[in-house]
Amino acid sequence: MNGIILQEIQPIGKLERILQCATTPAQSKTVESMAAAAKAWAKEQDDFEMVVRAARIYILARRKTTELIEPNIERFHGNQYVGGNNDVTSLEDYGFTWKQWSRRKRELEVTPDDIDSYIDECIEMHTEPTTFGLLRFALQIIGDSTGNEWWTPALYIESVRRVLGGIDLDPASCSEANAVVKATTFFSESDNGLIQPWIGRVFLNPPYSTNKEFAEKMCNEYAAGNSTEAIVLLGAHAIETKWFAPYWDFTLCFTGHRIKFNTPTGPAIAGNIAGSVFVHLGKDSHRFAEEFNKHGFVVRRWPA
């Protein structure tokens, strides 16, 4: 068996050149398979250097496959993707589920330089590079580079205002961000919104470093009746956490794109690799659905 595996991974030194020449998804997916086999064999042999080399090629091959497929599935209709040539192509034709494709799209948002930085960190920490680890690394880079200042673009604030009828409070903001939000009251970092009461109609885009604390307080303030209605903007990766669980009881809108947030250092940036979700805490879910349907996919938990 080991002889067969070794024969399959012998071209590992040539895989990068093969990948550079790949012009079809089938070719790049073949490199994915070869790199995965090489990594598995290297782990058996306890060859960490080979594990890293194979993992890097595997990550780059997945990226190349996604790049080659993406132009053919530009628009989404129902459960199918329609390409620019008007031919209907489903993800199943490429062997992907929607969840798998969504994961690959997030990986595609990670720059080649950041991939190299991730690989360097894995070498330094003597850990195996994985696609999951890559996404976590990229999210950390975003947090470090932009801090907590991810300001919501006006396009979405206008929708929030139409649903709520106005914004009484933004509990995690600053004067620059509030120039767009136009909340009657906002709490800055020095005000510490976590120790303040949240009264009325609330819009919350919590700081990256304290998502959990702000999200939990939002639920508590709404349950206590202090906040009469609210819309919360969170990273879609949060749905896997325990603290997000209460939000499934409300109506959600998963954006069908990556929001280009504004930051203190410049206009909209395209660093959001995890997608976003708006959550409406309120009774008029139909109004929220009608307004936010244009921003993505509105969902609600099916009654038990």
C-alpha positions as CSV (number, residue, x, y, z in Angstrom):
1,M,0.0,0.0,0.0
2,N,2.7,2.5,0.9
3,G,4.4,1.7,-2.4
4,I,1.3,2.7,-4.2
5,I,0.9,5.9,-2.3
6,L,4.6,6.8,-2.8
7,Q,4.1,6.3,-6.5
8,E,1.1,8.7,-6.5
9,I,3.0,11.4,-4.7
10,Q,6.3,11.2,-6.5
11,P,5.4,14.2,-8.7
12,I,5.1,16.5,-5.6
13,G,8.0,18.6,-6.8
14,K,6.3,19.2,-10.1
15,L,2.8,20.0,-8.7
16,E,3.3,23.8,-8.6
17,R,4.3,23.9,-12.3
18,I,1.3,21.7,-13.1
19,L,-1.0,24.0,-11.2
20,Q,0.4,27.1,-12.9
21,C,-0.5,25.5,-16.3
22,A,-4.0,24.4,-15.2
23,T,-6.7,25.9,-17.4
24,T,-9.7,23.8,-16.3
25,P,-11.3,23.0,-13.0
26,A,-10.7,19.3,-13.6
27,Q,-7.0,19.9,-13.9
28,S,-6.7,21.9,-10.7
29,K,-8.9,19.5,-8.8
30,T,-6.5,16.7,-9.9
31,V,-3.7,18.7,-8.3
32,E,-5.9,19.0,-5.2
33,S,-6.2,15.2,-5.0
34,M,-2.5,14.7,-5.6
35,A,-1.5,17.2,-3.0
36,A,-3.9,15.7,-0.4
37,A,-2.4,12.2,-1.1
38,A,1.1,13.7,-0.7
39,K,0.1,15.3,2.6
40,A,-1.4,12.0,3.9
41,W,1.7,10.1,3.0
42,A,4.0,12.7,4.6
43,K,2.0,12.5,7.8
44,E,2.5,8.8,7.9
45,Q,6.2,9.3,7.4
46,D,6.3,12.0,10.1
47,D,7.8,14.3,7.4
48,F,6.7,17.8,8.6
49,E,8.5,19.6,5.7
50,M,6.6,17.5,3.2
51,V,3.4,18.0,5.0
52,V,3.8,21.8,4.8
53,R,4.8,21.7,1.1
54,A,1.8,19.5,0.2
55,A,-0.6,21.5,2.3
56,R,0.5,24.8,0.6
57,I,-0.1,23.3,-2.9
58,Y,-3.4,21.9,-1.8
59,I,-4.6,25.3,-0.6
60,L,-3.4,27.0,-3.8
61,A,-5.0,24.3,-5.9
62,R,-8.4,24.8,-4.2
63,R,-8.0,28.5,-4.8
64,K,-7.3,27.9,-8.5
65,T,-10.3,25.6,-8.9
66,T,-12.6,28.2,-7.4
67,E,-11.1,30.9,-9.7
68,L,-11.7,28.8,-12.7
69,I,-15.3,27.9,-11.8
70,E,-16.4,31.3,-10.5
71,P,-16.9,33.0,-13.9
72,N,-19.4,30.3,-14.9
73,I,-21.7,30.8,-11.9
74,E,-22.1,34.6,-11.8
75,R,-25.8,34.8,-11.0
76,F,-28.0,32.8,-8.7
77,H,-31.6,31.9,-9.5
78,G,-33.5,29.5,-7.3
79,N,-31.2,26.5,-6.7
80,Q,-29.1,27.1,-9.8
81,Y,-26.3,29.3,-11.0
82,V,-26.5,31.0,-14.4
83,G,-23.4,31.9,-16.3
84,G,-22.7,34.8,-18.5
85,N,-23.3,32.7,-21.6
86,N,-26.9,32.0,-20.4
87,D,-26.1,28.3,-19.9
88,V,-27.5,27.0,-16.6
89,T,-24.9,25.3,-14.4
90,S,-25.6,23.8,-11.0
91,L,-22.9,23.4,-8.4
92,E,-23.6,19.6,-8.5
93,D,-22.1,19.6,-12.0
94,Y,-18.8,20.6,-10.4
95,G,-19.2,18.2,-7.5
96,F,-19.9,20.8,-4.8
97,T,-22.7,21.5,-2.4
98,W,-23.7,25.1,-1.6
99,K,-21.9,24.8,1.8
100,Q,-18.7,23.6,0.2
101,W,-18.8,26.3,-2.4
102,S,-19.4,29.0,0.2
103,R,-16.3,27.8,2.1
104,R,-14.2,27.9,-1.1
105,K,-15.4,31.5,-1.8
106,R,-14.2,32.5,1.6
107,E,-10.9,30.9,1.0
108,L,-10.6,32.8,-2.3
109,E,-10.9,36.1,-0.4
110,V,-7.6,35.4,1.3
111,T,-4.7,37.0,-0.6
112,P,-1.7,34.9,-1.8
113,D,0.5,37.0,0.5
114,D,-1.6,36.1,3.5
115,I,-1.5,32.5,2.5
116,D,2.3,32.6,2.6
117,S,2.2,34.4,5.9
118,Y,0.0,31.6,7.3
119,I,2.3,28.9,6.0
120,D,5.3,30.7,7.7
121,E,3.4,30.8,11.0
122,C,2.6,27.1,10.7
123,I,6.3,26.4,10.2
124,E,7.2,28.5,13.2
125,M,4.5,26.9,15.4
126,H,5.2,23.4,13.9
127,T,1.5,22.9,13.1
128,E,-0.1,21.4,10.0
129,P,-1.6,24.0,7.6
130,T,-5.3,23.5,6.9
131,T,-8.0,25.5,5.1
132,F,-9.8,25.9,8.4
133,G,-6.7,27.3,10.0
134,L,-6.1,29.6,7.0
135,L,-9.6,31.2,7.4
136,R,-9.0,31.7,11.2
137,F,-5.6,33.3,10.4
138,A,-7.2,35.6,7.8
139,L,-9.9,36.7,10.3
140,Q,-7.2,37.5,12.8
141,I,-5.3,39.6,10.2
142,I,-8.5,41.6,9.5
143,G,-9.0,42.2,13.2
144,D,-5.4,43.3,13.7
145,S,-5.3,45.6,10.7
146,T,-8.6,47.4,11.2
147,G,-9.0,47.0,14.9
148,N,-12.6,47.4,16.0
149,E,-13.5,50.1,13.5
150,W,-15.7,48.4,10.8
151,W,-18.2,51.1,9.9
152,T,-21.4,50.1,8.2
153,P,-21.9,51.6,4.7
154,A,-24.8,53.9,4.1
155,L,-26.6,51.5,1.8
156,Y,-27.4,49.2,4.7
157,I,-28.0,51.9,7.3
158,E,-30.8,53.3,5.0
159,S,-32.4,49.9,5.1
160,V,-32.1,49.7,8.8
161,R,-33.7,53.1,9.2
162,R,-36.6,52.2,6.9
163,V,-37.3,49.1,9.0
164,L,-37.0,50.7,12.4
165,G,-38.4,54.1,11.4
166,G,-35.3,55.7,13.0
167,I,-32.3,54.8,15.1
168,D,-32.5,55.9,18.8
169,L,-29.2,54.3,19.8
170,D,-26.0,52.8,18.4
171,P,-24.3,51.4,21.5
172,A,-20.9,50.7,19.8
173,S,-19.9,53.7,17.6
174,C,-18.0,56.9,17.3
175,S,-18.7,60.4,15.9
176,E,-17.3,59.5,12.5
177,A,-19.4,56.4,12.1
178,N,-22.5,58.1,13.5
179,A,-22.2,60.7,10.7
180,V,-23.7,57.9,8.5
181,V,-25.8,56.0,11.2
182,K,-27.4,59.3,12.5
183,A,-28.4,57.7,15.8
184,T,-30.0,60.1,18.3
185,T,-27.6,58.7,20.9
186,F,-24.4,56.7,20.5
187,F,-21.9,55.2,22.9
188,S,-18.3,55.5,22.1
189,E,-15.5,53.3,23.4
190,S,-14.9,55.6,26.3
191,D,-18.6,55.5,27.2
192,N,-18.5,51.7,27.4
193,G,-21.8,50.7,25.9
194,L,-21.7,47.4,27.8
195,I,-22.5,49.2,31.1
196,Q,-25.2,51.5,29.7
197,P,-28.9,50.8,29.3
198,W,-30.0,50.4,25.7
199,I,-33.3,52.2,25.2
200,G,-35.6,52.3,22.1
201,R,-34.7,51.4,18.6
202,V,-31.2,50.0,18.4
203,F,-28.7,49.4,15.6
204,L,-25.7,47.4,16.6
205,N,-22.6,46.6,14.6
206,P,-20.4,45.4,17.5
207,P,-16.6,45.7,17.8
208,Y,-14.7,42.8,16.3
209,S,-13.0,42.0,19.6
210,T,-16.1,42.0,21.7
211,N,-18.8,40.5,19.4
212,K,-19.9,38.0,22.1
213,E,-20.3,40.5,24.9
214,F,-22.3,43.1,22.8
215,A,-24.4,40.4,21.1
216,E,-25.4,38.9,24.5
217,K,-26.2,42.3,25.9
218,M,-28.4,43.0,22.9
219,C,-30.5,39.9,23.6
220,N,-30.8,40.8,27.3
221,E,-31.8,44.4,26.6
222,Y,-34.5,43.3,24.2
223,A,-35.8,40.6,26.5
224,A,-36.0,43.1,29.3
225,G,-38.0,45.5,27.2
226,N,-35.5,48.3,27.2
227,S,-34.9,48.0,23.5
228,T,-38.2,48.0,21.7
229,E,-36.8,46.9,18.3
230,A,-33.3,46.3,17.0
231,I,-31.2,45.2,14.0
232,V,-27.8,43.6,14.7
233,L,-25.0,43.1,12.1
234,L,-22.7,40.2,12.8
235,G,-20.1,38.2,11.0
236,A,-21.7,35.0,9.5
237,H,-18.9,32.9,11.1
238,A,-20.6,33.7,14.4
239,I,-23.5,31.3,13.7
240,E,-21.3,28.4,14.8
241,T,-20.9,29.9,18.3
242,K,-23.0,29.2,21.4
243,W,-23.6,32.8,22.1
244,F,-25.3,33.2,18.7
245,A,-27.9,30.5,19.4
246,P,-30.6,32.9,20.8
247,Y,-30.6,34.9,17.5
248,W,-32.0,31.9,15.6
249,D,-35.3,32.7,17.3
250,F,-35.5,35.9,15.1
251,T,-35.5,36.7,11.4
252,L,-32.1,36.8,9.8
253,C,-30.7,38.1,6.5
254,F,-27.5,36.4,5.2
255,T,-25.9,38.8,2.7
256,G,-25.5,37.4,-0.7
257,H,-22.1,39.2,-1.0
258,R,-19.2,40.4,1.1
259,I,-19.9,43.8,2.7
260,K,-17.2,46.4,1.9
261,F,-16.9,48.1,5.3
262,N,-15.5,51.5,5.9
263,T,-12.6,52.1,8.2
264,P,-10.8,55.1,9.7
265,T,-7.9,54.6,7.2
266,G,-9.9,54.9,4.0
267,P,-13.1,54.1,2.1
268,A,-14.7,50.7,1.7
269,I,-12.3,47.8,1.9
270,A,-12.9,44.2,0.6
271,G,-11.3,42.3,3.6
272,N,-14.5,40.6,4.8
273,I,-14.0,36.9,4.1
274,A,-16.7,35.5,6.4
275,G,-19.8,37.1,5.0
276,S,-22.4,38.9,7.2
277,V,-25.8,38.4,8.8
278,F,-28.4,41.0,9.8
279,V,-30.7,39.9,12.6
280,H,-34.0,41.7,13.3
281,L,-35.3,41.7,16.9
282,G,-38.9,42.8,16.6
283,K,-42.4,41.9,15.8
284,D,-42.7,43.2,12.3
285,S,-40.5,40.5,10.6
286,H,-42.4,41.0,7.3
287,R,-41.2,44.6,7.0
288,F,-37.7,43.5,7.7
289,A,-37.9,40.7,5.1
290,E,-39.3,42.9,2.4
291,E,-36.5,45.5,2.9
292,F,-33.5,43.2,3.4
293,N,-34.5,40.7,0.7
294,K,-32.5,42.8,-1.7
295,H,-29.3,42.4,0.4
296,G,-29.3,38.6,0.5
297,F,-31.3,35.6,1.8
298,V,-33.9,36.1,4.5
299,V,-34.5,33.1,6.7
300,R,-36.4,32.2,9.9
301,R,-36.4,29.0,12.0
302,W,-39.1,26.6,11.0
303,P,-41.7,26.1,13.8
304,A,-41.2,22.9,15.8
